[in-house]
Amino acid sequence: MDLSDKKVTVLGAAKSGLAAAALLRRKGARVFLSEQGGIEKFPLDFLSWARAEGVEIEAGGHTREFIAGSALMVTSPGIPYFAPPLVWAREQGIKIWGEIELAFQYCPWPVIAVTGSNGKTTVVNLITQVLNAAGKKAVLCGNVGTPFCDCVDKLADADWVVLEVSSFQLETIEHFRPHIGVCLNFSQNHLDRHKDMEEYFTAKKRLFENQTSGDYAILNDQCELFKDAAKDFRSQVVFFNCPGDGRSSDVRNPNFLAVLAVSRTLGISDDVALNVFRLFPGVEHRMEKVRVLEGVEYINDSKATTVEAGRWALESLDKPVIWICGGRDKNLDYSVLKGLAGRKVKVMIAIGEARDKFRQTFFGHVPFEVADSLSAAVALARQRARDGDCVLLSPMCASFDMFKNFEERGTVFKSLVRNLSEDA
């Protein structure tokens, strides 16, 4: 699509929206940026740039008049499909894309895209490191932090784009086609946004819909839904997490096996990937060890926003757990963890909007307490923990009731833990 001198409306002033606006201006579009929040949502340097570039800004809500006449709308992944401005756009025949679709239009490199309910950030980081270790230049972007639009025309050369994508982002693709698409797993998530698991699965499956016979779909052998759906894929299907998948190595972790499947597809030696695995320190906010204080280990797992992530955290620990959980519920069923929590959890401390739901689910199965804040929860955990225990922040909820994002939640937790005195 030639966007020169065409009106394009961008909805949302988070990182992806600002990156989309900047890319659109570089391509000659007339950019109109609409934000639900106030003008304070915008970084000052962006406002200065917008004035210089003639970008029109609407703050404090979206209006029909601001959107009218657009050739294209680029929407934030956080805005639901049936939100009023998207309904207005469809009524006016305005094409709607997400940020990854826009960026893909201008991307000169092949894309490796990773989705799944859990483990995406770990896997895209590992794939990037394996490619770099094999002498390839890989650019990491997407839902992992740097917007795709910030990468596509700013780097002179690259061999691959490695992209983390969510179901929200996949809802608004049209032509997006990764050369290698990876789905790590599928379990309940985002049921506050998707009406049911079928709609959530349909969104995830869109990762593969534009692939051709020269592309690859890398899927978890343990996911029956995707194994069945793969019968209709046009791309070449590769399964990981199969018996003997690690071959002669000791690899058993499904995330590592997914990365091995990607590297083998690209003809990279297993030795390169295995060396990366050995040196990999993990990703911030995912089972991140913060400190050991008086024999108690404190772990930041703020990135755990699903039930399966919470399950994985509990199963990976072999000591009694003081479990801090809660936040904004995503309409998930936590009851599937009652048995595991009964075996592993010494005390559960619930915070945030979901704490009553956690009480209803787990009270009577584990010792249960509530706290009004993360700070109070850490202080209470310190009181309850004894030498040999583990204090685990693994919320299984979104962070937006108390924090800007899971990163801020994890950073606050780490600061609170590091400030605990040894003589309390």
N, C-alpha and C positions, 0 to 999 in steps of 0.2 A: 504494500500500500504506500503510494507516494503521499506523504503528509505535508509537503511544502505548502505553507500559507493556508493550511486547513485548521479549523478550530477543533481542538482535542480537549476534552474535559477529563481531569484526573480527580478521582474521588479518594480522599484520605491523605493526610500529611505525615504519615509515618515514614520510615526509611524507604520502603519500596515506592511510595507515592512521590517522594521528593526525587528519588533516582529516576523514576519514569518521566517526571516533568523536565528534568535536566536533559535526558536523552531526546525527548521530543523537541526541545528547543534546538539541540544540536542538529536535528533533522529538519529544522525549518518550520515546525508547526507553531500555530498560535495557541498557547497553553492557557487553560483556565483551570485553576486548582481550587477544589471545594473541600472544606474540612468541617466536620461536625462540631469539633471543639472550638475554643476561642483562638484569637490571634497569637496568644502565648504558646500555642502548640508548635508554632513555626520557629526554627532556629534563627537567630538574628542574622547570621551570615547568609542563610537562604533568602530571607526577606530582602536583604541588600541586593543579592543577585537577581531576585525576581523583579525588583524595581528597574534595575538596569536592563533586563531582558524583556520588559513589557509583559510579564506574566500577570494575568488577572487572578486575584485571590478572593475567595468567598469564605469567611470564617463564621462560626456559630450556627451552622446548619446548611443543608442543601436546598436549593430552590429550582423549580422548573425553568424559570427564566434564565438562570445562569447556565443550565445545561443545553437549552434550546439551540438548535442550529449546529450541533457538534457533528463532525464526520465520524468521530470515534470517542468512546469513553474507556478510560483505563481505570479499573476499580481496585481498591485495596482488597486483599484476601479476607480481611476481617468483616467485610460488608456482605450480608447474606443475599442470596439470589433474589429474594422477594422484597428487599428493602425498597422504599419508595423511589429513590433516584434511579435504581436499575429498572424498575417498572416503567418510569417515565421514559427512560432511554429506549426501551423496547417498543413502547407506544409510538415513539417518534421515528422508529426505524434506525436508531443509532447502533452501530456495531459496538459490542462490549468485549473487551479483552482484559485479562489480568496482566500484571507486570511481566511475568515470565513469557507470555505470548508476545508481548511487545518486544522484549529483548531478543527473543528467538528470531524475529523478522530480520534482525541486523547482525546475527551471530555468524561469523565466518568459520567457526570451528565445530567439529563434531561434539555432541553432548552425551555425557553419562549422567543419567538422572536417577536418583534414589528416593523411593518413598517407602512407606510402611508405618505401622502404628507405633513402633519402638525401634530405637537403635540407629536412626538415620544419620544423626550428627557424627556418631562414632565411625560409621561406615564411610561417609563421604570424606572425612579426614584421613582415614586409612587408605582409601583409593587414591587420593591426591598424593599421599606420601609414597605409595608404591609406584605410581607413575613417575614421580620425580626421581625416585631411587633407580628406576629403570632408564633414566636419561630423557624422559619426556617432560615437557613443560605443561603442567596442569594448573588451571585457574579454578579455585574453589569459591563458589558463591551460592546464592539462593537463600532458602529459609535458614541456613546456617549462620547468617550474619550480614554478609555483603550482598546487596541486591544484584540480580542478574544484569539489570540495566546499567549498573555502575561499571560493568566489566566489558561489555560487548564491543565498544569502540574506543576504549582507552588504552588497551594493551597492543603493542605492535605485533607480537607473535605469541602463539600458543599452539599446543598440540591437541589439548582437550579442555572442555569445560566440565567440571564436576559439580553437579547441581543437586541440592537437597530440595525436594518439593513436597508440599502438603496437599491434603485432599482439597482444602480451600482454594489453593492455587490451581489445581487441576480442573476445578469447576469452570474456569474461564479460559481454557485453551481453545484454539481452533485448528491451527496447523502445527503446533508444537510436536516435534518428533525427535526423541532421543535416539541416537544410534545404539546405545545400550541403556535399556530401562531395567531397573532393579526394584522389586518389591520384597522387602525383608520379611514381613509377617503381616497378619491382619487380626486385630482384636478390637473390642469395643473402645470407642473413643469419639469425642466430639458429638455425642448424641444430644447436646444442647443446641447444635447447629443442624445436623442431619436428622431427618425425621425418624429414621430407623437404620438398622445395620445394612439393609439392602441399598439404601441411598448412599451410605458411606462407602460401601464396596464399589458401587458404580462409579463414584468419584475417583477412587484409587485406580480402578481399571482403565480409566481414560489415559493413563500414562502410556499405554500400549496401542491406542486406537489408530494412530497415524503411522505406525511402523510398517515397514515393507519387508520383503524376504531377505534383504541385505542387512537388516537390523537384528538385535538380540534382546530377548526378554529373559531376564534372570530371576527365577522364582524359587521360593522356599518349598522344598519337597513335602514339608509337613503341613502345608496350607491347602486343604482339600478344595476350597472355593477357587483359588487361583489355578490349581491343577485342572479343575474342570473347565474354567474359563479359557485356559490356554489352548484348548482344542480349536478355538476359533481365531487365535492370533495368526497374523500373517508373518510375523517375525520368527526367527529361529529361537526355540525355547531351550533354555539351559536350567536345570534344577540343581540347587545346592541343598546342603543339610540332608544328604542321602547317606545310607550305609556305606562306609568306606570312602566317604567324600574327602576326608583328610589324607587319603592315600598313605604314604609312608610316614607322614608327619604325625604329631600328637595333637593337631588342631581339632577341637571339639566345639568351640564357641561358634554359634550360628553366624554372628556378625563377621568373624574371621573367615568362615567358609564362604560367605557371600563375596567377600573381597577376593578370595582365591578364585572364585568362579569368574569374576571380572578380569583378573590378571591373566588367567588361562585363556579366556576369550581373546585377549589382546596379544597372546603369545609371550607373556612375561614369565620368566622362570619362577617356580615356587620358592626357590631360595631367596629371591629378592623380597617377596611378600613375607616370608617367614622371618626374615631379619627385621623388617619393619615392625611386625607384631612384637618381637622380643623387645624392641626399643620404645614401643608406644607407651606414653605415660598416661593415656586416657584423656578424656575431654573434661573441661571444667564443668562443675555442677552435676556430673554423672558419677556417682559412687566415689566422690573425691574425698580422700582422707584429709581432714583438717588438722587434727592434733590428737595426741594421747595425753590425758590429764588424770593423774592418780589412778592409772590402770584402766581408764575408760576411753574408748576410741570414739571420736566424733566424726561422722561422715555426712557430707553434703551431697544429697541426691535431689536437689531442687528441680532438676530437669525431668524427674519422674512425674509426669502429669496424667498417667493412665494406670489402670488396675494392673495390667501386665508388667509395667515398669516397676510397680510396687512389689509384685510377686517376685520378679527377678531379683530385686534388692534383698528381700527377705531370704530367698533361697540361697543367695550367695554368701550369707553370713552364718558363722558357726558358733555364735555366742549369743547370750540373752540380749534382746533389743528393747531399748526405750525408743518407741516409734513416734515421732512428731509428724502428723499428717493433717490434711485439710486445706481449705482454700475455697475457691469457687468451683462448685460441682459442675461437671459436664454431663449430667444425667447418666452416670455410670452405675453399674451394679457392683458394689464392693463386697457383697455377701459371699462371693466365690472365694474370698480369702479368709473366711472365718476359721476354717480348720487349720490353715497354715499359720495364721496369727496366733491361734491358741497354742501351737507348738513352739513358736519362735519368740513371741512378744511378751516381755516382762511387764511393761506398762505402755498403753497407748495414750498419747496426749494430742487431742484434736484442737485445731484452731480454725478461724475463718468462718465463712458463711456455711460451709458444709458440716460444721461440727455436730449439729443435731442429727444429721443423717448418719454420721459415723457413730454417734451414741446409739441410735436405733439399731444399727447393724451389728455393732461389736459389743455392746454392753452385755455382760454376763458370759461372754466368751473370753475376754481378756480384761485385766484390771484397767479401768478407763478413767481418764481425767480430761478436763478442758482447760484451755488458757485463752486469755483475751488478746494476746499478741504473740508474735514469734519470740520476742524478748522474754515474756513471762514463761513461754514454753521451754526455752533453753534453761532458764533458772530452775524450773520445776524438774526438768530432766536431770539437771546437776544434782538435785536433792535425792532423786530416786535411784540414780545409777551407783553401782558399786564396782570395785575392781574386777575386771574381766567382762564387764558389760559393754554394750555399744549404744551410743545415742545416734539415731538415724533420722535425718530429715528426708523423707520420701513422701511428698504430699499427696500424690495421685489426683491432684486437682490443679486447675489453672490458678494463676497468682493474682488475677486482676482485682480481687476484692481488697487486697492489702498492699500490693506492689505493682510497679509498672510492668514487670515481666518476671519470668523465672530466674533470669540472671540477677536482677536486683534482689530477689528473695534469697538466692544462694549467697550473694555477696554479703547481705546483712547477717545471715546465719553465721558465715565464717567470721565476720567481725565480732559478733557476740561471743562465739566460742573462744576466739583468740584472746578476748578480753577477760575471760574467766580467770579469777586469781586462784592460785594454788592453795591458799589457806582459807578458802570460803567455808 
